[in-house]
Amino acid sequence: MAVSPPNPALVTQRAVRPLPRVALWLLCAAYVLPGLFGRDPWKNADVTAFGYMAAIAQGHTPWLSPTVGGLPADAALLPYWVGALSIQAFGAWLGPALAARLPFALLLVVVLLLTWYAAYHLARTEAAQPLPLAFGGEANPVDYARAIADGAVLALVACLGLLQLGHETTPELVQLAAAAGWAYALAAAPWRGAPARASALIALPALAASGAPSIAMALAALGVLICRASTYAGARRLLPWILVAAGVAALTATALGAWGWRVDRDWSMDTAQDLARLLVWFTWPAGPLALWTIWRWRSQLSDRHIAVALGGAAVSVLACAAMGGSDRALMLGLPSLAILAAFALPTLQRSSAAAIDWFSVCFFTIFAAVIWVVYVSIHTGVPAQPALNIERLSPGFPRQTSVLALTLATLASLAWLWLVRWRSGRSHHPLWKSLVLPASGVALCWLLVMTLLLPALDHARSDRSLVQRIARHVRAGACVAAPDVPRAQVAALEQFGALRVDARASATSSDCTYLLRLDHGGPSAAPPAPWRLLARERRQIRDDEVMTLYARTHDAAHR
């Protein structure tokens, strides 16, 4: 019976050639920057979080108990404070939406950096190093660690689940940065004592202050187990700091009222199937590579280079399952999954690497070509059907052309063609080569969508047009009652329409001049007197959702 070797990595020095820094920086810039400029906050979580940030910054609500339309925020106050401070500092020059988005874009950069350094330090451990070759020529430990770290960043960028959620202005992005910081703290503890301790002291309280205290406690328990069992003195010295960080996180969660039971008890076979589908597409391609790592390194699951990443990913997956398939809980495990995926690279077979390459080339090339066809159709009418489809999904969107956007999209497309040609060569052996095309393909398509199709997409994903149509019927300074209207639409009414909204009072108890209701499947029964129908405004995409505006009878008579 064949016995698996204690270490499956056989890596030559030629295979650990570093990814050129300029290329890595450009790839990260192409991933982070698109979507930062030229758009509104999108529904639903994005505009809701922005509503609280803007209300705090404008002085309309207190910092410790922010509200939107009278509806209190959840316990994730830290992200709202970060956005509000940025709006106060830069809103006058950049506009509130861009100012609020700026620190969250920086947080995404921090996530990429922390993932790189966490993977680097884990790859430096003795158990992670590749086996020596019989005739020499094995990889230098530092070069090997850098190649693994490059692969981890590429795997994280390639994850489909991070694409939209990572570019929102929501509390989950602060949670993601904290989770990446926690992985860095455990990974760097044997060599970087002070930075590791500081990262631990920041990460767990930040998770608690961002609405995830239970995950913070679970990660703290994981850290205690790993540090107690570690053979590295530096890792064992981190143990008391973990306990302090956990205590501070617990006190923070208690002070903010962040403890809550969000477990979904209505589990069924459909829920399990939905969770399985979510795990497949959300974690692609890091998820399958992480499973390959677990199999090939199965004799080293207790070693820190596997245990740290595997534990972080397991906490996130369990939280996702407990919450009925929450993609935002699953997102917190993506840095750990990316690190696990990077350790699959030294053991990946050539046929598997070729399959990843061919899938990436076909999928992203076709997707990019479709985006270009839709763009040409919008501006020339040839072919006609794509433009008609976009008009149906986003009626009345502005058909504006940006020279800068067109230039960036063209350069990115040419870079993709060059990269495909480079990757098809047979003389390239770096470990990270199998993840270059998936990461670059994701960045390419995101950049193309956020440049060529941004006007249509922003028009469809923003509530600005609907709110402005409603605001035309409302007198300036008047109060609008909005019972049962979703919180995202309440935030949009306040920020896009400059309306004074009360979302707490019912139609019978409100003192407001106007009443706004969201009707599904056509108009519902009219509210009791003294309300009188004033206007109906249909949402752009969902034909079964209509915003119905009423005015008090005596006010309507004077219009």
Phi and psi in degrees as a GROMACS rama.xvg file:
@    title "Ramachandran Plot"
@    xaxis  label "Phi"
@    yaxis  label "Psi"
@TYPE xy
-72.0505  136.464  ALA-2
-109.594  129.74  VAL-3
-67.8889  139.473  SER-4
-65.6315  156.084  PRO-5
-63.076  -25.8284  PRO-6
-136.039  116.124  ASN-7
-83.7725  -1.31823  PRO-8
-87.5758  119.97  ALA-9
-122.214  105.357  LEU-10
-131.662  129.967  VAL-11
-90.9257  166.077  THR-12
-64.245  -32.076  GLN-13
-65.3516  -25.0306  ARG-14
-84.1782  -5.85956  ALA-15
-112.515  27.0894  VAL-16
-61.6732  129.623  ARG-17
-69.8722  148.429  PRO-18
-67.5096  126.913  LEU-19
-52.1172  131.335  PRO-20
-60.4472  -39.5355  ARG-21
-61.7972  -41.2759  VAL-22
-64.3178  -41.4769  ALA-23
-66.0096  -41.4381  LEU-24
-64.6629  -42.1473  TRP-25
-63.9298  -39.2701  LEU-26
-63.3932  -45.4606  LEU-27
-64.3179  -38.2028  CYS-28
-65.2578  -40.6192  ALA-29
-66.614  -20.5799  ALA-30
-89.919  -38.9361  TYR-31
-84.4163  -43.7104  VAL-32
-73.4674  -41.2886  LEU-33
-59.4865  136.056  PRO-34
91.5316  -10.5401  GLY-35
-77.0181  -34.5663  LEU-36
-111.427  154.724  PHE-37
73.0088  26.0571  GLY-38
-146.944  160.784  ARG-39
-84.6598  164.737  ASP-40
-62.8168  135.26  PRO-41
-96.418  156.027  TRP-42
-73.8608  145.517  LYS-43
-114.966  -47.8057  ASN-44
-64.3519  -33.8266  ALA-45
-63.4592  -50.5891  ASP-46
-72.7548  -29.4171  VAL-47
-63.7301  -49.0461  THR-48
-62.8772  -40.7334  ALA-49
-62.4527  -36.5245  PHE-50
-59.9502  -43.6207  GLY-51
-67.1619  -41.9907  TYR-52
-61.3417  -47.3782  MET-53
-66.7034  -37.9598  ALA-54
-64.1672  -39.0283  ALA-55
-65.8205  -48.169  ILE-56
-62.8459  -34.8045  ALA-57
-83.2841  -1.27108  GLN-58
76.5669  16.2748  GLY-59
-83.5384  -12.2245  HIS-60
-151.139  150.325  THR-61
-71.2358  155.305  PRO-62
-67.2833  -38.9069  TRP-63
-83.5325  -16.588  LEU-64
-143.991  65.3191  SER-65
-67.7004  148.916  PRO-66
-135.918  157.056  THR-67
-129.676  115.827  VAL-68
61.953  26.5735  GLY-69
85.2684  -6.93723  GLY-70
-86.5154  124.432  LEU-71
-71.0295  151.683  PRO-72
-75.5772  164.459  ALA-73
-74.3059  -171.292  ASP-74
-80.7669  1.75397  ALA-75
-82.7347  70.5253  ALA-76
-80.471  -31.7432  LEU-77
-56.1587  -48.398  LEU-78
-60.3556  -36.5218  PRO-79
-66.9144  -37.5597  TYR-80
-65.5658  -41.2861  TRP-81
-60.3691  -47.7957  VAL-82
-65.345  -39.2162  GLY-83
-65.6745  -41.9259  ALA-84
-62.4669  -39.8377  LEU-85
-67.2136  -37.5076  SER-86
-64.4774  -43.4352  ILE-87
-63.978  -34.465  GLN-88
-80.5704  -39.7774  ALA-89
-123.773  -3.27764  PHE-90
-61.3819  -33.5097  GLY-91
-66.4954  -29.2652  ALA-92
-97.226  -38.2479  TRP-93
-101.359  -14.9662  LEU-94
91.9237  147.461  GLY-95
-59.8239  -41.1663  PRO-96
-64.9893  -48.6066  ALA-97
-67.2188  -38.6662  LEU-98
-62.7505  -40.7162  ALA-99
-68.2756  -33.3161  ALA-100
-76.4995  -25.0871  ARG-101
-58.9167  -52.1499  LEU-102
-63.8006  -26.6978  PRO-103
-76.2884  -30.5991  PHE-104
-65.5748  -39.6283  ALA-105
-64.7337  -35.7647  LEU-106
-62.9218  -37.8107  LEU-107
-63.5848  -38.8578  LEU-108
-61.8859  -42.5503  VAL-109
-61.0395  -39.4254  VAL-110
-59.9562  -45.2565  VAL-111
-62.8824  -43.2902  LEU-112
-64.1364  -47.3198  LEU-113
-64.6123  -36.2442  LEU-114
-63.3598  -41.8723  THR-115
-61.3073  -49.9048  TRP-116
-69.2048  -35.0939  TYR-117
-63.6318  -45.5664  ALA-118
-64.0499  -38.6065  ALA-119
-61.4576  -48.158  TYR-120
-69.1939  -35.6543  HIS-121
-66.7688  -37.9405  LEU-122
-70.8704  -17.1984  ALA-123
-78.344  -15.7323  ARG-124
-64.5164  154.916  THR-125
-63.4267  -40.1078  GLU-126
-68.6924  -22.1207  ALA-127
-86.0766  -16.2474  ALA-128
-68.3137  145.532  GLN-129
-68.5693  157.025  PRO-130
-68.0095  145.441  LEU-131
-67.1429  143.352  PRO-132
-86.5157  153.625  LEU-133
-60.1979  -37.3674  ALA-134
-112.693  22.056  PHE-135
79.6068  -176.24  GLY-136
89.4185  9.33465  GLY-137
-69.9188  164.338  GLU-138
-67.6068  141.377  ALA-139
-64.8027  137.277  ASN-140
-56.5341  -42.2585  PRO-141
-68.846  -43.9281  VAL-142
-63.8225  -37.849  ASP-143
-63.517  -43.4858  TYR-144
-63.9076  -38.2777  ALA-145
-66.411  -39.4053  ARG-146
-65.6055  -40.536  ALA-147
-63.3688  -42.3098  ILE-148
-64.0207  -40.6932  ALA-149
-60.2836  -41.8  ASP-150
-63.9801  -35.5884  GLY-151
-65.3297  -42.2825  ALA-152
-65.1098  -42.1639  VAL-153
-62.3353  -41.077  LEU-154
-64.0722  -38.3267  ALA-155
-67.5676  -43.2106  LEU-156
-62.9988  -34.5095  VAL-157
-75.3711  -16.5654  ALA-158
-62.7633  123.527  CYS-159
-67.7397  -30.8429  LEU-160
-68.4756  -24.0711  GLY-161
-81.7771  -13.7036  LEU-162
-61.044  -54.72  LEU-163
-84.1629  -47.914  GLN-164
-63.0731  -31.2993  LEU-165
-73.5447  -12.0912  GLY-166
-110.709  14.4968  HIS-167
-95.1383  166.055  GLU-168
-105.355  72.4761  THR-169
-130.363  162.449  THR-170
-59.4541  -27.1551  PRO-171
-63.7036  -25.8499  GLU-172
-71.7974  -34.8827  LEU-173
-65.7552  -40.5624  VAL-174
-61.497  -41.0543  GLN-175
-62.793  -44.3941  LEU-176
-62.4608  -39.1949  ALA-177
-65.7366  -40.6605  ALA-178
-64.0583  -40.3586  ALA-179
-65.7914  -37.9108  ALA-180
-64.5851  -35.423  GLY-181
-66.9826  -42.4187  TRP-182
-60.4602  -40.5826  ALA-183
-63.9449  -40.7099  TYR-184
-60.0772  -46.1819  ALA-185
-68.9745  -36.2552  LEU-186
-72.571  -38.8565  ALA-187
-89.0023  -8.61998  ALA-188
-54.487  -39.6563  ALA-189
-65.3803  -23.7286  PRO-190
-119.624  -28.8374  TRP-191
-123.929  77.3995  ARG-192
-61.183  -53.1708  GLY-193
-65.628  -48.5119  ALA-194
-61.265  -35.9063  PRO-195
-65.9126  -42.9411  ALA-196
-65.0187  -42.7523  ARG-197
-62.5508  -40.7865  ALA-198
-64.4581  -39.9159  SER-199
-65.2636  -41.7866  ALA-200
-67.3588  -25.4605  LEU-201
-87.5675  -41.1645  ILE-202
-65.0901  -50.7348  ALA-203
-67.407  -47.0586  LEU-204
-61.6217  -34.5268  PRO-205
-64.6645  -39.1516  ALA-206
-61.4615  -44.0202  LEU-207
-65.5356  -39.597  ALA-208
-77.2369  -7.5369  ALA-209
-106.767  10.3469  SER-210
97.5148  13.6367  GLY-211
-131.355  55.9198  ALA-212
-67.4869  -33.8353  PRO-213
-65.6493  -40.5519  SER-214
-65.7698  -35.9083  ILE-215
-61.3897  -42.6504  ALA-216
-67.0558  -38.8458  MET-217
-64.7475  -42.228  ALA-218
-66.5057  -35.0899  LEU-219
-64.069  -44.3759  ALA-220
-61.4193  -40.7806  ALA-221
-60.8151  -45.0194  LEU-222
-62.1429  -39.1621  GLY-223
-61.324  -45.5678  VAL-224
-62.7662  -43.908  LEU-225
-68.123  -43.0878  ILE-226
-70.0095  -36.9853  CYS-227
-64.7401  -35.0582  ARG-228
-88.5496  -4.73961  ALA-229
-73.6565  146.143  SER-230
-88.9514  -4.79766  THR-231
-89.6355  126.938  TYR-232
-62.9682  -37.8836  ALA-233
-62.1878  -37.173  GLY-234
-68.0128  -40.5133  ALA-235
-65.9732  -31.7453  ARG-236
-71.0219  -15.2125  ARG-237
-76.1295  -18.426  LEU-238
-54.7415  -51.6722  LEU-239
-62.8072  -30.9382  PRO-240
-69.036  -32.0733  TRP-241
-64.6824  -42.7739  ILE-242
-63.7112  -40.3742  LEU-243
-63.2628  -45.6406  VAL-244
-62.0253  -39.3349  ALA-245
-65.4803  -39.6495  ALA-246
-63.8291  -43.6173  GLY-247
-63.6405  -40.2266  VAL-248
-62.9398  -42.2063  ALA-249
-64.384  -42.7514  ALA-250
-64.3877  -40.5062  LEU-251
-62.2079  -45.434  THR-252
-63.6249  -37.7665  ALA-253
-67.8474  -42.7662  THR-254
-63.639  -35.2161  ALA-255
-91.0941  -4.11009  LEU-256
67.2117  38.1053  GLY-257
-88.5423  -10.3032  ALA-258
-71.0054  131.889  TRP-259
-160.074  153.15  GLY-260
-102.516  106.285  TRP-261
-116.806  25.5356  ARG-262
-76.6782  133.205  VAL-263
-88.6888  114.928  ASP-264
-90.575  -8.32943  ARG-265
-90.9693  62.6518  ASP-266
-82.179  142.96  TRP-267
-150.108  176.713  SER-268
-63.533  -35.7069  MET-269
-63.9698  -38.6552  ASP-270
-63.01  -42.0764  THR-271
-63.8595  -40.8684  ALA-272
-66.6978  -40.9201  GLN-273
-62.4193  -40.1787  ASP-274
-64.6209  -41.0512  LEU-275
-62.9232  -43.6293  ALA-276
-63.9925  -40.1207  ARG-277
-61.7103  -43.8279  LEU-278
-62.6196  -36.0645  LEU-279
-68.9683  -53.9113  VAL-280
-80.7957  -34.4845  TRP-281
-67.9445  -37.9155  PHE-282
-96.0117  1.89732  THR-283
-67.1609  135.451  TRP-284
-95.5067  3.44744  PRO-285
-65.8493  -35.3482  ALA-286
-59.4764  -55.7248  GLY-287
-59.8973  -38.8952  PRO-288
-66.4351  -35.0421  LEU-289
-64.3008  -39.8317  ALA-290
-63.4761  -38.2937  LEU-291
-64.4583  -38.9618  TRP-292
-61.3193  -45.9779  THR-293
-59.9224  -37.6321  ILE-294
-72.482  -47.3835  TRP-295
-72.8817  -29.8783  ARG-296
-103.76  27.851  TRP-297
-63.938  -22.4134  ARG-298
-79.4672  -8.69738  SER-299
-121.393  25.9488  GLN-300
-62.9287  -25.0012  LEU-301
-88.7576  -8.90669  SER-302
-73.4175  148.408  ASP-303
-63.788  -30.0033  ARG-304
-68.7998  -21.8184  HIS-305
-100.423  -41.3194  ILE-306
-64.1518  -40.5372  ALA-307
-62.2945  -50.1465  VAL-308
-71.0311  -40.6423  ALA-309
-65.0195  -40.0563  LEU-310
-64.5215  -44.0171  GLY-311
-62.3365  -40.8514  GLY-312
-67.9908  -38.5241  ALA-313
-65.4337  -40.724  ALA-314
-59.5802  -43.3725  VAL-315
-67.0961  -43.6362  SER-316
-65.2943  -41.6273  VAL-317
-64.8561  -40.7136  LEU-318
-63.6043  -40.3092  ALA-319
-61.2414  -45.6106  CYS-320
-65.8711  -41.9269  ALA-321
-64.0845  -30.5402  ALA-322
-92.3813  18.2491  MET-323
76.5209  25.6693  GLY-324
91.952  44.9517  GLY-325
-78.027  117.28  SER-326
-69.0512  -28.3432  ASP-327
-72.1154  -31.3268  ARG-328
-71.579  -38.0569  ALA-329
-66.0418  -30.8058  LEU-330
-59.7335  -30.6838  MET-331
-66.7035  -18.9604  LEU-332
-92.141  -1.66802  GLY-333
-63.7085  -41.157  LEU-334
-58.4985  -41.656  PRO-335
-66.2604  -41.8456  SER-336
-63.2339  -37.2984  LEU-337
-65.1325  -38.585  ALA-338
-65.9319  -44.2782  ILE-339
-58.9681  -42.9172  LEU-340
-60.6944  -36.0035  ALA-341
-64.3757  -33.9319  ALA-342
-76.3469  -6.21209  PHE-343
-78.4707  -22.8739  ALA-344
-61.6552  -40.8485  LEU-345
-66.2593  -16.1055  PRO-346
-112.369  3.76426  THR-347
-74.5363  131.471  LEU-348
-74.797  154.032  GLN-349
-61.5632  -36.8685  ARG-350
-65.7842  -38.2238  SER-351
-66.8488  -42.1896  SER-352
-62.4601  -40.068  ALA-353
-65.2936  -37.9916  ALA-354
-64.3477  -41.0582  ALA-355
-62.3733  -42.9645  ILE-356
-62.5331  -48.0492  ASP-357
-66.8097  -39.9581  TRP-358
-61.7695  -44.1196  PHE-359
-64.2025  -44.0647  SER-360
-61.1864  -48.6676  VAL-361
-66.6022  -49.2779  CYS-362
-65.7645  -51.4968  PHE-363
-75.7816  -29.4303  PHE-364
-66.7476  -43.7998  THR-365
-64.9663  -43.3561  ILE-366
-62.4298  -44.3974  PHE-367
-63.3973  -40.0893  ALA-368
-63.646  -39.2384  ALA-369
-63.023  -41.1086  VAL-370
-61.6388  -43.2085  ILE-371
-65.1727  -40.0177  TRP-372
-62.8496  -42.9978  VAL-373
-63.6586  -41.3358  VAL-374
-62.023  -46.2557  TYR-375
-63.7677  -40.0765  VAL-376
-63.3491  -40.0748  SER-377
-61.6114  -39.7349  ILE-378
-96.9399  -14.2028  HIS-379
-122.707  -19.3142  THR-380
82.509  4.68519  GLY-381
-126.59  120.838  VAL-382
-69.2616  161.528  PRO-383
-81.9314  -34.2438  ALA-384
-62.5199  -44.0747  GLN-385
-56.9313  -42.0321  PRO-386
-64.6377  -38.0605  ALA-387
-64.6435  -39.9053  LEU-388
-63.854  -42.9048  ASN-389
-65.8596  -38.9527  ILE-390
-65.273  -34.4488  GLU-391
-70.1422  -36.765  ARG-392
-79.8706  -30.4722  LEU-393
-137.757  71.0519  SER-394
-64.2797  135.76  PRO-395
79.1307  16.3094  GLY-396
-70.0247  150.662  PHE-397
-74.1101  128.382  PRO-398
-93.1733  66.7643  ARG-399
-98.0867  149.979  GLN-400
-116.541  127.875  THR-401
-110.027  121.861  SER-402
-62.9807  -40.643  VAL-403
-62.9897  -45.1897  LEU-404
-63.1678  -42.688  ALA-405
-64.4436  -38.3899  LEU-406
-65.2137  -46.487  THR-407
-62.9181  -41.2275  LEU-408
-64.8425  -39.381  ALA-409
-65.8433  -45.4001  THR-410
-63.3488  -40.4536  LEU-411
-65.0171  -39.2579  ALA-412
-66.6415  -40.8783  SER-413
-65.49  -38.1781  LEU-414
-63.5079  -37.3659  ALA-415
-63.8735  -43.9642  TRP-416
-62.2498  -40.5391  LEU-417
-64.2494  -40.3069  TRP-418
-65.6082  -40.5861  LEU-419
-62.117  -41.6231  VAL-420
-65.516  -41.2828  ARG-421
-63.0175  -42.7873  TRP-422
-70.2956  -25.2743  ARG-423
-74.5687  -10.7617  SER-424
-68.4627  153.796  GLY-425
-97.1164  1.43099  ARG-426
-102.056  12.9028  SER-427
-107.705  124.57  HIS-428
-123.869  5.86618  HIS-429
-60.709  150.818  PRO-430
-59.8732  -37.4814  LEU-431
-79.5579  -0.258315  TRP-432
-61.3035  -31.1235  LYS-433
-72.631  -16.4778  SER-434
-106.104  -0.575968  LEU-435
-66.1781  -47.4627  VAL-436
-69.1695  -43.7036  LEU-437
-59.2678  -44.8712  PRO-438
-66.8374  -43.976  ALA-439
-67.3894  -35.8139  SER-440
-65.3735  -41.2031  GLY-441
-63.8414  -45.909  VAL-442
-62.4028  -40.0837  ALA-443
-61.5946  -50.954  LEU-444
-67.1755  -37.0626  CYS-445
-63.1234  -42.9039  TRP-446
-64.4718  -42.4538  LEU-447
-63.8028  -42.6956  LEU-448
-64.5931  -42.1911  VAL-449
-79.1766  -1.52946  MET-450
-115.152  -58.9489  THR-451
-73.7289  -39.1951  LEU-452
-107.136  8.96549  LEU-453
-60.8391  -43.3454  LEU-454
-57.2559  -45.4728  PRO-455
-69.1465  -41.9491  ALA-456
-67.1461  -41.7271  LEU-457
-66.3699  -38.2242  ASP-458
-63.6809  -35.9022  HIS-459
-79.514  -36.1387  ALA-460
-90.218  -9.4807  ARG-461
-101.36  148.876  SER-462
-94.1341  9.44992  ASP-463
-60.2068  -46.1293  ARG-464
-61.5535  -44.7514  SER-465
-63.6859  -44.8568  LEU-466
-64.1377  -41.2235  VAL-467
-65.5619  -34.0831  GLN-468
-68.0545  -37.3464  ARG-469
-68.6867  -41.419  ILE-470
-63.2168  -24.028  ALA-471
-63.1141  -24.5032  ARG-472
-94.0389  -2.21463  HIS-473
-110.551  132.687  VAL-474
-68.8922  145.417  ARG-475
-60.7351  133.202  ALA-476
83.2981  -5.12015  GLY-477
-76.756  156.065  ALA-478
-91.793  139.153  CYS-479
-119.083  117.578  VAL-480
-80.9393  134.172  ALA-481
-136.892  59.8914  ALA-482
-67.8948  139.273  PRO-483
68.1706  6.15092  ASP-484
-80.0103  133.147  VAL-485
-54.391  147.922  PRO-486
-58.3146  -35.4278  ARG-487
-62.6554  -41.475  ALA-488
-70.0956  -32.5367  GLN-489
-63.2812  -44.6634  VAL-490
-62.4027  -40.6639  ALA-491
-65.2479  -38.7169  ALA-492
-61.6913  -39.9691  LEU-493
-72.0137  -40.85  GLU-494
-90.021  -38.0139  GLN-495
-88.3254  -28.9021  PHE-496
-106.802  -4.92503  GLY-497
52.5569  41.07  ALA-498
-97.7728  152.068  LEU-499
-95.5329  108.831  ARG-500
-112.551  138.427  VAL-501
-120.769  105.453  ASP-502
-96.2814  6.78438  ALA-503
-96.5067  -40.1935  ARG-504
-75.4739  148.263  ALA-505
-83.9594  172.999  SER-506
-63.7905  -28.982  ALA-507
-87.0781  -24.3915  THR-508
-104.985  -6.17716  SER-509
-75.977  144.41  SER-510
-99.3844  5.44212  ASP-511
-70.3534  158.098  CYS-512
-76.7942  -29.8612  THR-513
-124.734  156.167  TYR-514
-129.35  131.149  LEU-515
-120.889  129.166  LEU-516
-128.716  145.609  ARG-517
-101.82  114.633  LEU-518
-103.097  134.27  ASP-519
-107.481  134.727  HIS-520
68.6972  33.3636  GLY-521
103.763  170.606  GLY-522
-65.7729  139.69  PRO-523
-93.221  -177.774  SER-524
-62.0152  139.74  ALA-525
-64.4271  145.72  ALA-526
-69.8829  161.196  PRO-527
-67.8295  162.398  PRO-528
-55.7443  147.942  ALA-529
-99.5062  26.4512  PRO-530
-84.2089  143.658  TRP-531
-135.783  135.871  ARG-532
-59.1497  131.8  LEU-533
-115.212  -44.4295  LEU-534
-163.753  154.729  ALA-535
-125.956  130.706  ARG-536
-125.657  122.781  GLU-537
-86.6025  139.897  ARG-538
-69.1269  161.785  ARG-539
-71.1864  -42.4337  GLN-540
-102.25  -48.7647  ILE-541
-83.0165  101.761  ARG-542
-68.2867  -17.7157  ASP-543
-90.3385  4.97479  ASP-544
-116.378  122.343  GLU-545
-128.754  129.596  VAL-546
-86.8974  120.212  MET-547
-110.82  125.11  THR-548
-107.873  130.908  LEU-549
-119.375  155.429  TYR-550
-126.578  151.786  ALA-551
-60.5449  145.569  ARG-552
-57.0446  -44.623  THR-553
-71.2297  -28.1772  HIS-554
-77.1969  -36.8658  ASP-555
-65.7816  -33.078  ALA-556
-66.4522  -24.2175  ALA-557
-93.4757  4.11857  HIS-558
